[in-house]
Amino acid sequence: MRILLILTISFCSLTSFSQEKKQLQFFQTDWGRTISWDAFCEKTKASGYDGLETWFPSDKKSQLELKAAL
């Protein structure tokens, strides 16, 4: 849920019609992710991405792991 909110806010800020300077943001996708959420989030941050893009996991265990990693 938190990720969806972050992505929505980011999208709205990029598409606003204000005169503010626009900033391009880069998000890491989790396509083909084979490592833990913890390791994935650490690699994403260390690589300089602004955030991550993923579907919120459907199983409770993965949900809790993702929340803890964030």
C-alpha positions in Angstrom: 0.0 0.0 0.0 2.9 2.3 0.9 4.5 1.8 -2.5 1.3 2.5 -4.4 1.0 5.8 -2.4 4.6 6.7 -3.2 4.2 5.9 -6.8 0.9 7.9 -7.0 2.5 10.9 -5.3 5.5 10.7 -7.6 3.4 10.5 -10.7 1.2 13.5 -9.6 4.2 15.6 -8.8 5.7 14.8 -12.3 2.5 15.6 -14.1 1.5 18.8 -12.3 1.1 21.9 -14.4 3.0 24.2 -12.0 6.0 26.3 -13.0 8.3 24.3 -10.7 11.4 22.6 -12.1 10.5 19.1 -13.1 12.7 16.2 -11.9 12.9 12.8 -13.6 12.9 9.9 -11.1 14.2 6.4 -11.7 12.5 3.3 -10.1 14.0 -0.2 -9.9 11.5 -2.9 -11.0 11.4 -6.3 -9.2 11.1 -8.3 -12.5 13.0 -11.5 -12.1 13.9 -10.8 -8.4 15.5 -13.9 -6.9 16.9 -12.3 -3.7 15.1 -11.4 -0.4 13.2 -8.2 -0.1 15.8 -6.9 2.4 18.7 -7.5 -0.1 16.6 -6.1 -3.0 15.8 -2.9 -1.1 19.4 -2.5 -0.1 20.7 -3.0 -3.7 18.1 -0.5 -5.0 19.1 2.2 -2.5 22.8 1.5 -3.1 22.4 1.8 -6.8 20.9 5.3 -6.5 17.3 4.6 -7.6 14.6 6.9 -6.3 12.3 4.0 -5.4 11.1 0.7 -6.5 8.2 -0.5 -8.6 6.4 -3.8 -7.7 3.0 -5.4 -7.2 2.2 -5.7 -3.6 2.7 -9.3 -2.7 -0.5 -11.4 -2.3 0.8 -13.8 0.4 1.1 -12.5 4.0 4.7 -13.7 4.5 6.0 -11.7 1.5 3.9 -8.7 2.6 5.5 -8.7 6.0 9.0 -9.1 4.5 8.5 -6.2 2.1 7.1 -4.0 4.9 10.1 -4.8 7.1 12.6 -4.1 4.2 11.0 -0.7 3.5 
